[in-house]
Amino acid sequence: MLFVQVCVGSSCHLKGSQDIVELLQKAVEEYHIDDDVVLSGSFCIGKCNRIGVTVQINDDVHVGVTRDNFREFFKKNILDEIKNEGK
């Protein structure tokens, strides 16, 4: 099970956290991994970045998530992790 928290604090909100939340919801649905991922919002994870949104997956914090790099981020940090958990 992956616990995915998207920062929705003021800085990340201005950088598109709502877009990232929507992309995550659609991707989780598209790949039918609803039972493997818990999505939630978090007010300020404390790792603000100049570009993009901060996303925490379990204990790992990822900064700079944008619409442009979302697919790569999702594959590497969510899909691949779910596959690795199943091994």
Backbone as XML, in Angstrom:
<?xml version="1.0"?>
<chain id="A" units="angstrom">
  <residue number="1" name="MET">
    <atom name="N" x="0.845" y="-1.179" z="0.000"/>
    <atom name="CA" x="0.000" y="0.000" z="0.000"/>
    <atom name="C" x="0.887" y="1.239" z="0.000"/>
  </residue>
  <residue number="2" name="LEU">
    <atom name="N" x="0.600" y="2.156" z="-0.904"/>
    <atom name="CA" x="1.322" y="3.429" z="-0.957"/>
    <atom name="C" x="0.422" y="4.540" z="-0.435"/>
  </residue>
  <residue number="3" name="PHE">
    <atom name="N" x="0.973" y="5.347" z="0.460"/>
    <atom name="CA" x="0.267" y="6.513" z="0.976"/>
    <atom name="C" x="0.844" y="7.735" z="0.287"/>
  </residue>
  <residue number="4" name="VAL">
    <atom name="N" x="0.029" y="8.378" z="-0.546"/>
    <atom name="CA" x="0.470" y="9.506" z="-1.366"/>
    <atom name="C" x="-0.190" y="10.775" z="-0.858"/>
  </residue>
  <residue number="5" name="GLN">
    <atom name="N" x="0.640" y="11.713" z="-0.408"/>
    <atom name="CA" x="0.143" y="12.993" z="0.088"/>
    <atom name="C" x="0.611" y="14.093" z="-0.849"/>
  </residue>
  <residue number="6" name="VAL">
    <atom name="N" x="-0.323" y="14.890" z="-1.319"/>
    <atom name="CA" x="-0.005" y="16.027" z="-2.176"/>
    <atom name="C" x="-0.088" y="17.285" z="-1.329"/>
  </residue>
  <residue number="7" name="CYS">
    <atom name="N" x="0.960" y="18.074" z="-1.367"/>
    <atom name="CA" x="0.946" y="19.329" z="-0.632"/>
    <atom name="C" x="-0.082" y="20.263" z="-1.268"/>
  </residue>
  <residue number="8" name="VAL">
    <atom name="N" x="-0.948" y="20.800" z="-0.438"/>
    <atom name="CA" x="-1.940" y="21.772" z="-0.908"/>
    <atom name="C" x="-1.772" y="23.095" z="-0.165"/>
  </residue>
  <residue number="9" name="GLY">
    <atom name="N" x="-0.588" y="23.285" z="0.432"/>
    <atom name="CA" x="-0.281" y="24.555" z="1.081"/>
    <atom name="C" x="-0.231" y="25.673" z="0.054"/>
  </residue>
  <residue number="10" name="SER">
    <atom name="N" x="-0.135" y="26.888" z="0.502"/>
    <atom name="CA" x="-0.260" y="28.047" z="-0.391"/>
    <atom name="C" x="0.756" y="28.038" z="-1.528"/>
  </residue>
  <residue number="11" name="SER">
    <atom name="N" x="2.003" y="27.700" z="-1.249"/>
    <atom name="CA" x="3.028" y="27.709" z="-2.295"/>
    <atom name="C" x="2.726" y="26.662" z="-3.370"/>
  </residue>
  <residue number="12" name="CYS">
    <atom name="N" x="2.448" y="25.459" z="-2.955"/>
    <atom name="CA" x="2.149" y="24.389" z="-3.924"/>
    <atom name="C" x="0.809" y="24.629" z="-4.616"/>
  </residue>
  <residue number="13" name="HIS">
    <atom name="N" x="-0.130" y="25.209" z="-3.891"/>
    <atom name="CA" x="-1.425" y="25.534" z="-4.506"/>
    <atom name="C" x="-1.212" y="26.463" z="-5.696"/>
  </residue>
  <residue number="14" name="LEU">
    <atom name="N" x="-0.374" y="27.468" z="-5.510"/>
    <atom name="CA" x="-0.100" y="28.413" z="-6.589"/>
    <atom name="C" x="0.653" y="27.763" z="-7.748"/>
  </residue>
  <residue number="15" name="LYS">
    <atom name="N" x="1.351" y="26.669" z="-7.474"/>
    <atom name="CA" x="2.135" y="25.980" z="-8.503"/>
    <atom name="C" x="1.390" y="24.821" z="-9.139"/>
  </residue>
  <residue number="16" name="GLY">
    <atom name="N" x="0.104" y="24.652" z="-8.784"/>
    <atom name="CA" x="-0.714" y="23.666" z="-9.492"/>
    <atom name="C" x="-1.033" y="22.392" z="-8.746"/>
  </residue>
  <residue number="17" name="SER">
    <atom name="N" x="-1.087" y="22.433" z="-7.429"/>
    <atom name="CA" x="-1.382" y="21.193" z="-6.700"/>
    <atom name="C" x="-2.728" y="20.594" z="-7.089"/>
  </residue>
  <residue number="18" name="GLN">
    <atom name="N" x="-3.713" y="21.432" z="-7.405"/>
    <atom name="CA" x="-5.012" y="20.905" z="-7.812"/>
    <atom name="C" x="-4.890" y="20.087" z="-9.099"/>
  </residue>
  <residue number="19" name="ASP">
    <atom name="N" x="-4.055" y="20.547" z="-10.030"/>
    <atom name="CA" x="-3.820" y="19.783" z="-11.264"/>
    <atom name="C" x="-3.181" y="18.430" z="-10.958"/>
  </residue>
  <residue number="20" name="ILE">
    <atom name="N" x="-2.213" y="18.418" z="-10.048"/>
    <atom name="CA" x="-1.531" y="17.173" z="-9.696"/>
    <atom name="C" x="-2.498" y="16.207" z="-9.012"/>
  </residue>
  <residue number="21" name="VAL">
    <atom name="N" x="-3.351" y="16.728" z="-8.146"/>
    <atom name="CA" x="-4.362" y="15.882" z="-7.493"/>
    <atom name="C" x="-5.255" y="15.241" z="-8.550"/>
  </residue>
  <residue number="22" name="GLU">
    <atom name="N" x="-5.723" y="16.027" z="-9.503"/>
    <atom name="CA" x="-6.598" y="15.501" z="-10.557"/>
    <atom name="C" x="-5.874" y="14.477" z="-11.414"/>
  </residue>
  <residue number="23" name="LEU">
    <atom name="N" x="-4.615" y="14.747" z="-11.763"/>
    <atom name="CA" x="-3.845" y="13.792" z="-12.557"/>
    <atom name="C" x="-3.652" y="12.484" z="-11.796"/>
  </residue>
  <residue number="24" name="LEU">
    <atom name="N" x="-3.366" y="12.576" z="-10.501"/>
    <atom name="CA" x="-3.214" y="11.367" z="-9.688"/>
    <atom name="C" x="-4.508" y="10.569" z="-9.633"/>
  </residue>
  <residue number="25" name="GLN">
    <atom name="N" x="-5.621" y="11.246" z="-9.398"/>
    <atom name="CA" x="-6.909" y="10.552" z="-9.328"/>
    <atom name="C" x="-7.206" y="9.831" z="-10.631"/>
  </residue>
  <residue number="26" name="LYS">
    <atom name="N" x="-6.982" y="10.500" z="-11.748"/>
    <atom name="CA" x="-7.250" y="9.884" z="-13.059"/>
    <atom name="C" x="-6.317" y="8.718" z="-13.325"/>
  </residue>
  <residue number="27" name="ALA">
    <atom name="N" x="-5.031" y="8.861" z="-12.987"/>
    <atom name="CA" x="-4.062" y="7.795" z="-13.243"/>
    <atom name="C" x="-4.341" y="6.573" z="-12.371"/>
  </residue>
  <residue number="28" name="VAL">
    <atom name="N" x="-4.673" y="6.790" z="-11.110"/>
    <atom name="CA" x="-5.007" y="5.667" z="-10.220"/>
    <atom name="C" x="-6.216" y="4.911" z="-10.767"/>
  </residue>
  <residue number="29" name="GLU">
    <atom name="N" x="-7.195" y="5.651" z="-11.238"/>
    <atom name="CA" x="-8.384" y="5.030" z="-11.822"/>
    <atom name="C" x="-8.046" y="4.306" z="-13.123"/>
  </residue>
  <residue number="30" name="GLU">
    <atom name="N" x="-7.254" y="4.951" z="-13.978"/>
    <atom name="CA" x="-6.881" y="4.389" z="-15.272"/>
    <atom name="C" x="-6.138" y="3.055" z="-15.123"/>
  </residue>
  <residue number="31" name="TYR">
    <atom name="N" x="-5.249" y="2.973" z="-14.140"/>
    <atom name="CA" x="-4.453" y="1.766" z="-13.936"/>
    <atom name="C" x="-5.092" y="0.782" z="-12.951"/>
  </residue>
  <residue number="32" name="HIS">
    <atom name="N" x="-6.282" y="1.110" z="-12.473"/>
    <atom name="CA" x="-7.036" y="0.225" z="-11.572"/>
    <atom name="C" x="-6.207" y="-0.165" z="-10.333"/>
  </residue>
  <residue number="33" name="ILE">
    <atom name="N" x="-5.604" y="0.847" z="-9.709"/>
    <atom name="CA" x="-4.782" y="0.586" z="-8.523"/>
    <atom name="C" x="-5.388" y="1.249" z="-7.282"/>
  </residue>
  <residue number="34" name="ASP">
    <atom name="N" x="-6.707" y="1.408" z="-7.302"/>
    <atom name="CA" x="-7.417" y="2.025" z="-6.175"/>
    <atom name="C" x="-7.125" y="1.322" z="-4.854"/>
  </residue>
  <residue number="35" name="ASP">
    <atom name="N" x="-6.950" y="-0.002" z="-4.894"/>
    <atom name="CA" x="-6.714" y="-0.766" z="-3.671"/>
    <atom name="C" x="-5.266" y="-0.692" z="-3.193"/>
  </residue>
  <residue number="36" name="ASP">
    <atom name="N" x="-4.388" y="-0.130" z="-4.031"/>
    <atom name="CA" x="-2.961" y="-0.083" z="-3.704"/>
    <atom name="C" x="-2.479" y="1.309" z="-3.295"/>
  </residue>
  <residue number="37" name="VAL">
    <atom name="N" x="-3.315" y="2.324" z="-3.503"/>
    <atom name="CA" x="-2.900" y="3.711" z="-3.283"/>
    <atom name="C" x="-3.936" y="4.448" z="-2.443"/>
  </residue>
  <residue number="38" name="VAL">
    <atom name="N" x="-3.460" y="5.161" z="-1.440"/>
    <atom name="CA" x="-4.314" y="6.036" z="-0.643"/>
    <atom name="C" x="-3.866" y="7.468" z="-0.934"/>
  </residue>
  <residue number="39" name="LEU">
    <atom name="N" x="-4.764" y="8.258" z="-1.528"/>
    <atom name="CA" x="-4.452" y="9.650" z="-1.857"/>
    <atom name="C" x="-4.988" y="10.570" z="-0.778"/>
  </residue>
  <residue number="40" name="SER">
    <atom name="N" x="-4.181" y="11.565" z="-0.409"/>
    <atom name="CA" x="-4.642" y="12.570" z="0.542"/>
    <atom name="C" x="-3.900" y="13.876" z="0.295"/>
  </residue>
  <residue number="41" name="GLY">
    <atom name="N" x="-4.426" y="14.932" z="0.882"/>
    <atom name="CA" x="-3.782" y="16.232" z="0.811"/>
    <atom name="C" x="-3.071" y="16.512" z="2.122"/>
  </residue>
  <residue number="42" name="SER">
    <atom name="N" x="-2.106" y="17.393" z="2.063"/>
    <atom name="CA" x="-1.359" y="17.757" z="3.258"/>
    <atom name="C" x="-1.031" y="19.244" z="3.182"/>
  </residue>
  <residue number="43" name="PHE">
    <atom name="N" x="-1.225" y="19.938" z="4.288"/>
    <atom name="CA" x="-0.820" y="21.342" z="4.320"/>
    <atom name="C" x="0.668" y="21.405" z="4.606"/>
  </residue>
  <residue number="44" name="CYS">
    <atom name="N" x="1.419" y="21.926" z="3.696"/>
    <atom name="CA" x="2.864" y="22.139" z="3.734"/>
    <atom name="C" x="3.654" y="20.960" z="4.290"/>
  </residue>
  <residue number="45" name="ILE">
    <atom name="N" x="4.331" y="20.303" z="3.385"/>
    <atom name="CA" x="5.203" y="19.187" z="3.730"/>
    <atom name="C" x="6.562" y="19.724" z="4.186"/>
  </residue>
  <residue number="46" name="GLY">
    <atom name="N" x="6.832" y="20.991" z="3.895"/>
    <atom name="CA" x="8.057" y="21.626" z="4.373"/>
    <atom name="C" x="9.238" y="21.532" z="3.434"/>
  </residue>
  <residue number="47" name="LYS">
    <atom name="N" x="8.990" y="21.179" z="2.193"/>
    <atom name="CA" x="10.072" y="21.067" z="1.209"/>
    <atom name="C" x="9.735" y="21.885" z="-0.035"/>
  </residue>
  <residue number="48" name="CYS">
    <atom name="N" x="9.329" y="23.115" z="0.171"/>
    <atom name="CA" x="8.927" y="23.971" z="-0.945"/>
    <atom name="C" x="10.034" y="24.072" z="-1.987"/>
  </residue>
  <residue number="49" name="ASN">
    <atom name="N" x="9.627" y="24.161" z="-3.230"/>
    <atom name="CA" x="10.550" y="24.229" z="-4.351"/>
    <atom name="C" x="10.098" y="25.358" z="-5.264"/>
  </residue>
  <residue number="50" name="ARG">
    <atom name="N" x="10.990" y="25.887" z="-6.025"/>
    <atom name="CA" x="10.625" y="26.986" z="-6.934"/>
    <atom name="C" x="9.699" y="26.534" z="-8.051"/>
  </residue>
  <residue number="51" name="ILE">
    <atom name="N" x="9.827" y="25.273" z="-8.430"/>
    <atom name="CA" x="9.034" y="24.751" z="-9.545"/>
    <atom name="C" x="8.236" y="23.550" z="-9.058"/>
  </residue>
  <residue number="52" name="GLY">
    <atom name="N" x="6.973" y="23.505" z="-9.398"/>
    <atom name="CA" x="6.162" y="22.327" z="-9.157"/>
    <atom name="C" x="5.693" y="22.145" z="-7.729"/>
  </residue>
  <residue number="53" name="VAL">
    <atom name="N" x="5.099" y="20.985" z="-7.530"/>
    <atom name="CA" x="4.394" y="20.634" z="-6.308"/>
    <atom name="C" x="5.190" y="19.564" z="-5.561"/>
  </residue>
  <residue number="54" name="THR">
    <atom name="N" x="5.080" y="19.562" z="-4.231"/>
    <atom name="CA" x="5.730" y="18.552" z="-3.405"/>
    <atom name="C" x="4.740" y="17.418" z="-3.134"/>
  </residue>
  <residue number="55" name="VAL">
    <atom name="N" x="5.208" y="16.188" z="-3.334"/>
    <atom name="CA" x="4.388" y="15.001" z="-3.119"/>
    <atom name="C" x="5.180" y="14.046" z="-2.235"/>
  </residue>
  <residue number="56" name="GLN">
    <atom name="N" x="4.538" y="13.537" z="-1.198"/>
    <atom name="CA" x="5.180" y="12.564" z="-0.326"/>
    <atom name="C" x="4.536" y="11.208" z="-0.556"/>
  </residue>
  <residue number="57" name="ILE">
    <atom name="N" x="5.384" y="10.196" z="-0.799"/>
    <atom name="CA" x="4.919" y="8.825" z="-0.973"/>
    <atom name="C" x="5.547" y="8.007" z="0.143"/>
  </residue>
  <residue number="58" name="ASN">
    <atom name="N" x="4.699" y="7.529" z="1.041"/>
    <atom name="CA" x="5.163" y="6.901" z="2.283"/>
    <atom name="C" x="6.126" y="7.876" z="2.958"/>
  </residue>
  <residue number="59" name="ASP">
    <atom name="N" x="7.392" y="7.529" z="3.118"/>
    <atom name="CA" x="8.338" y="8.429" z="3.787"/>
    <atom name="C" x="9.203" y="9.237" z="2.820"/>
  </residue>
  <residue number="60" name="ASP">
    <atom name="N" x="9.030" y="9.024" z="1.520"/>
    <atom name="CA" x="9.860" y="9.697" z="0.516"/>
    <atom name="C" x="9.190" y="10.970" z="0.013"/>
  </residue>
  <residue number="61" name="VAL">
    <atom name="N" x="9.934" y="12.073" z="0.046"/>
    <atom name="CA" x="9.417" y="13.363" z="-0.400"/>
    <atom name="C" x="9.986" y="13.673" z="-1.782"/>
  </residue>
  <residue number="62" name="HIS">
    <atom name="N" x="9.097" y="14.043" z="-2.700"/>
    <atom name="CA" x="9.474" y="14.374" z="-4.074"/>
    <atom name="C" x="9.056" y="15.817" z="-4.344"/>
  </residue>
  <residue number="63" name="VAL">
    <atom name="N" x="9.985" y="16.617" z="-4.815"/>
    <atom name="CA" x="9.683" y="18.017" z="-5.106"/>
    <atom name="C" x="9.681" y="18.240" z="-6.613"/>
  </residue>
  <residue number="64" name="GLY">
    <atom name="N" x="9.001" y="19.302" z="-7.032"/>
    <atom name="CA" x="9.035" y="19.695" z="-8.438"/>
    <atom name="C" x="8.139" y="18.889" z="-9.360"/>
  </residue>
  <residue number="65" name="VAL">
    <atom name="N" x="7.062" y="18.318" z="-8.848"/>
    <atom name="CA" x="6.146" y="17.556" z="-9.702"/>
    <atom name="C" x="5.263" y="18.545" z="-10.460"/>
  </residue>
  <residue number="66" name="THR">
    <atom name="N" x="5.258" y="18.416" z="-11.786"/>
    <atom name="CA" x="4.484" y="19.312" z="-12.654"/>
    <atom name="C" x="3.648" y="18.488" z="-13.622"/>
  </residue>
  <residue number="67" name="ARG">
    <atom name="N" x="2.769" y="19.166" z="-14.345"/>
    <atom name="CA" x="1.990" y="18.483" z="-15.391"/>
    <atom name="C" x="2.933" y="17.858" z="-16.415"/>
  </residue>
  <residue number="68" name="ASP">
    <atom name="N" x="4.025" y="18.552" z="-16.728"/>
    <atom name="CA" x="4.956" y="18.083" z="-17.761"/>
    <atom name="C" x="5.709" y="16.823" z="-17.369"/>
  </residue>
  <residue number="69" name="ASN">
    <atom name="N" x="6.063" y="16.676" z="-16.089"/>
    <atom name="CA" x="6.829" y="15.495" z="-15.686"/>
    <atom name="C" x="5.983" y="14.481" z="-14.914"/>
  </residue>
  <residue number="70" name="PHE">
    <atom name="N" x="4.678" y="14.694" z="-14.889"/>
    <atom name="CA" x="3.807" y="13.830" z="-14.089"/>
    <atom name="C" x="3.872" y="12.366" z="-14.504"/>
  </residue>
  <residue number="71" name="ARG">
    <atom name="N" x="3.769" y="12.065" z="-15.791"/>
    <atom name="CA" x="3.738" y="10.661" z="-16.247"/>
    <atom name="C" x="4.995" y="9.916" z="-15.813"/>
  </residue>
  <residue number="72" name="GLU">
    <atom name="N" x="6.140" y="10.549" z="-15.983"/>
    <atom name="CA" x="7.406" y="9.929" z="-15.573"/>
    <atom name="C" x="7.430" y="9.729" z="-14.051"/>
  </residue>
  <residue number="73" name="PHE">
    <atom name="N" x="7.016" y="10.756" z="-13.314"/>
    <atom name="CA" x="6.949" y="10.672" z="-11.856"/>
    <atom name="C" x="6.025" y="9.536" z="-11.421"/>
  </residue>
  <residue number="74" name="PHE">
    <atom name="N" x="4.849" y="9.449" z="-12.025"/>
    <atom name="CA" x="3.863" y="8.432" z="-11.663"/>
    <atom name="C" x="4.389" y="7.031" z="-11.936"/>
  </residue>
  <residue number="75" name="LYS">
    <atom name="N" x="4.971" y="6.832" z="-13.111"/>
    <atom name="CA" x="5.491" y="5.508" z="-13.456"/>
    <atom name="C" x="6.586" y="5.087" z="-12.494"/>
  </residue>
  <residue number="76" name="LYS">
    <atom name="N" x="7.559" y="5.956" z="-12.282"/>
    <atom name="CA" x="8.720" y="5.611" z="-11.462"/>
    <atom name="C" x="8.379" y="5.446" z="-9.985"/>
  </residue>
  <residue number="77" name="ASN">
    <atom name="N" x="7.579" y="6.351" z="-9.453"/>
    <atom name="CA" x="7.382" y="6.407" z="-8.006"/>
    <atom name="C" x="6.113" y="5.733" z="-7.502"/>
  </residue>
  <residue number="78" name="ILE">
    <atom name="N" x="5.198" y="5.436" z="-8.409"/>
    <atom name="CA" x="3.969" y="4.784" z="-7.974"/>
    <atom name="C" x="3.811" y="3.426" z="-8.659"/>
  </residue>
  <residue number="79" name="LEU">
    <atom name="N" x="3.737" y="3.404" z="-9.978"/>
    <atom name="CA" x="3.549" y="2.119" z="-10.662"/>
    <atom name="C" x="4.676" y="1.146" z="-10.384"/>
  </residue>
  <residue number="80" name="ASP">
    <atom name="N" x="5.922" y="1.606" z="-10.530"/>
    <atom name="CA" x="7.063" y="0.706" z="-10.309"/>
    <atom name="C" x="7.120" y="0.251" z="-8.842"/>
  </residue>
  <residue number="81" name="GLU">
    <atom name="N" x="6.777" y="1.130" z="-7.920"/>
    <atom name="CA" x="6.783" y="0.755" z="-6.502"/>
    <atom name="C" x="5.718" y="-0.296" z="-6.190"/>
  </residue>
  <residue number="82" name="ILE">
    <atom name="N" x="4.569" y="-0.165" z="-6.808"/>
    <atom name="CA" x="3.511" y="-1.166" z="-6.601"/>
    <atom name="C" x="3.949" y="-2.511" z="-7.147"/>
  </residue>
  <residue number="83" name="LYS">
    <atom name="N" x="4.607" y="-2.502" z="-8.314"/>
    <atom name="CA" x="5.115" y="-3.757" z="-8.882"/>
    <atom name="C" x="6.156" y="-4.378" z="-7.956"/>
  </residue>
  <residue number="84" name="ASN">
    <atom name="N" x="7.034" y="-3.542" z="-7.394"/>
    <atom name="CA" x="8.080" y="-4.043" z="-6.494"/>
    <atom name="C" x="7.514" y="-4.591" z="-5.197"/>
  </residue>
  <residue number="85" name="GLU">
    <atom name="N" x="6.429" y="-4.001" z="-4.712"/>
    <atom name="CA" x="5.790" y="-4.500" z="-3.485"/>
    <atom name="C" x="5.216" y="-5.896" z="-3.697"/>
  </residue>
  <residue number="86" name="GLY">
    <atom name="N" x="4.790" y="-6.184" z="-4.926"/>
    <atom name="CA" x="4.175" y="-7.472" z="-5.226"/>
    <atom name="C" x="5.171" y="-8.611" z="-5.340"/>
  </residue>
  <residue number="87" name="LYS">
    <atom name="N" x="6.463" y="-8.293" z="-5.348"/>
    <atom name="CA" x="7.488" y="-9.335" z="-5.514"/>
    <atom name="C" x="7.824" y="-10.003" z="-4.211"/>
  </residue>
</chain>
